[in-house]
Amino acid sequence: MELSFAKNNGKIDEIINGLLKEAGGVNHPRIVREMIIAALKAGQESDYLADLKLINNTMKEMRYTNKVFSPYRQTKKVTIFGSARTAPDEEMYQKCLRFSQKLVDKGFMIITGGGPGIMEAGNEGAGSDNSFAVNIKLPFEQAPNPVMLANPRLISYKYFFNRKVAFIKESDAIAVFPGGFGTLDEAMEVFTLIQTGKTSPRPLVLVDSEQGYWEDWFKFIKSHLLGSGFISAEDFAIFTLTKDEDEAIQTIEEFYRNYHSLRFIDGRLVIRLNKQLSDVQIEELEYEFPELRLPRKKITRTTPFPEEGDEPDLLNLPRISLHFDHKHYGLLMAFIGRINTF
């Protein structure tokens, strides 16, 4: 039988509906029904066991990720990337330890990869009660660090891609300390997601060493990527580079000074705010950021859209909306920065 996501599967739909009812307590049954249909279709369409194992393990890992993080949805979190080989007596280990301690004092929680080095410094500074560890199963270098070894917020992943989803999806800011291939991979992933609009804007802070690890990287990016036209000047608004952990923390805090969150609804970019903007402030934004808007479209205040009913805790926030051109995501970061000055 060829299955369809539409409700025309006859007896199969009846069985699924009965299963959902029998299981009880299933939230958003329409979505869960589609997940069941997708699993059945995968079983029909593939006889290659490895493919089905990948689909199965991916879903199980993501389910468990949601279970671990869901009680902490209202707490802002900072993901910390950095080398697993940084020793506790090194400058960057101590800087990361202080950085995470200060963030926790300001009400944040910390997410790391759960291994040694910078990851352990992040968890140590935050303390076990304020830490998450999204570990990866590797044959070397990546056993859970002592801070997180018995922590219920430790998750061990088989697949890097699921781990990357957790790092980004569950964070409100990213801090990247010096590191190797893995650190650069994680940092570039965030650059790409923000630049292309595939994740919501958030602070991306490159925390540098006294030797200028990120300064050297910046020179390369400016000379070769910008100089060759591979990126635009506005893309430099995506990140902040600093050697000072206090400046890094200030960057993260100020990003949410007035900006709260955003969402795309029916072709419009809806930006939720902590306080309403005046007419004069909206006019200033229109004047300073004309490239963000489609021609002859205005920035307007708006009430919550019906589609936002699935986020009831945000309905009381003031909003502005605009017809975004979906090109200038680096400029959108600067736009948010300007909102935070009001």
C-alpha positions, 0 to 999 in steps of 0.5 A, spaced: 500 500 500 502 506 498 502 511 504 500 518 504 501 524 509 494 526 507 489 522 511 487 517 505 490 511 508 484 508 510 485 502 515 492 504 516 489 511 519 484 508 523 490 504 526 494 510 527 489 514 530 487 508 535 495 507 537 495 515 539 489 514 543 491 508 546 498 511 548 495 517 551 498 523 553 501 525 545 502 532 544 500 535 537 498 528 534 497 531 527 505 531 527 506 525 531 501 521 526 506 524 520 512 521 524 509 514 524 507 515 516 514 517 515 517 511 519 512 506 515 514 509 508 521 509 510 520 501 511 517 500 505 522 504 500 528 502 503 531 495 504 538 497 506 539 496 513 544 501 514 539 507 512 534 505 516 538 504 522 541 511 521 534 514 520 532 510 527 538 512 531 537 520 529 530 520 531 532 517 538 537 521 539 533 528 537 527 525 542 532 524 547 535 531 546 528 534 547 527 531 553 533 533 556 533 540 554 525 542 555 525 543 562 530 549 561 526 552 555 526 559 559 533 559 561 538 562 556 544 558 554 551 559 551 554 554 547 562 554 548 566 551 543 574 550 543 580 545 543 579 538 547 587 539 548 587 545 552 590 544 559 588 547 566 594 551 567 593 554 560 591 561 559 585 560 555 582 554 560 582 559 565 579 565 561 574 560 559 573 558 566 572 565 568 567 566 562 562 561 564 562 562 572 560 570 570 555 567 565 552 563 570 552 569 575 548 573 570 543 567 569 545 563 563 546 556 563 552 553 559 552 548 553 559 544 551 561 538 548 562 535 554 569 533 553 576 535 556 580 542 555 575 548 553 569 544 554 571 541 561 573 549 563 566 551 561 563 546 565 567 547 571 566 554 571 558 553 570 558 548 575 554 541 574 548 544 576 548 549 570 551 545 565 549 541 559 554 536 555 552 534 548 558 529 547 560 525 541 562 518 541 569 517 539 575 512 540 579 517 543 579 524 546 572 525 548 570 521 554 565 525 558 569 530 563 569 529 570 564 535 571 559 532 567 560 524 568 554 523 572 550 529 570 543 527 567 544 533 562 549 529 559 547 526 552 552 522 548 551 522 540 553 517 535 552 522 529 556 529 529 550 532 525 545 531 531 550 534 536 551 540 532 543 541 531 543 541 539 549 546 540 545 551 535 538 549 536 538 550 544 543 556 545 542 563 545 549 565 544 555 562 541 562 563 544 568 560 540 575 559 544 581 557 540 581 550 537 583 545 532 579 542 526 573 540 530 572 547 533 573 551 526 568 546 523 563 548 529 564 555 528 564 555 520 557 551 521 554 557 525 557 562 520 554 559 515 547 558 518 547 565 520 549 568 514 544 564 510 538 565 515 538 557 517 538 559 524 535 565 528 540 571 529 544 570 536 551 573 538 557 569 536 563 571 540 570 569 538 574 569 544 581 570 542 588 568 546 594 573 547 597 570 541 592 572 536 589 566 534 582 569 532 586 575 529 590 571 524 584 568 522 580 575 521 586 577 517 585 571 512 578 572 512 579 579 510 584 578 505 582 572 502 574 571 503 572 579 502 578 581 498 576 575 493 568 577 493 566 570 497 563 574 502 560 581 503 562 586 508 556 586 512 558 579 514 563 582 519 556 584 523 555 576 524 561 576 529 565 579 535 572 578 536 575 580 543 580 577 548 576 580 554 571 575 557 567 581 560 567 584 553 564 577 550 559 577 556 557 584 555 556 582 547 551 577 549 547 580 554 546 587 550 544 582 544 538 581 548 537 588 551 531 590 547 531 584 541 527 578 544 526 573 538 524 573 531 519 569 526 517 569 519 510 569 518 506 569 511 512 573 508 513 577 513 519 578 518 516 579 525 521 581 531 519 580 538 521 586 543 522 587 550 519 594 549 516 598 544 519 602 539 517 609 538 515 612 531 521 616 531 525 610 532 522 606 527 523 612 522 530 611 524 531 604 522 527 605 516 532 610 514 538 607 516 537 600 513 533 601 507 536 595 504 533 590 509 526 592 506 522 590 500 521 596 495 516 601 498 514 596 504 514 600 511 516 597 518 510 597 522 508 595 529 503 589 529 500 585 534 501 577 535 499 573 528 495 567 529 500 563 527 504 565 533 499 561 538 503 556 538 508 560 543 503 563 548 508 565 553 511 570 547 504 573 546 504 579 550 511 582 547 511 588 543 512 587 535 515 590 529 514 587 522 517 588 515 518 585 508 525 582 509 529 581 502 532 574 505 539 576 502 542 581 508 542 576 514 549 580 516 545 586 515 540 583 520 545 582 525 546 590 525 539 592 525 538 588 531 544 591 534 541 598 532 534 596 536 538 594 542 540 602 542 533 604 543 
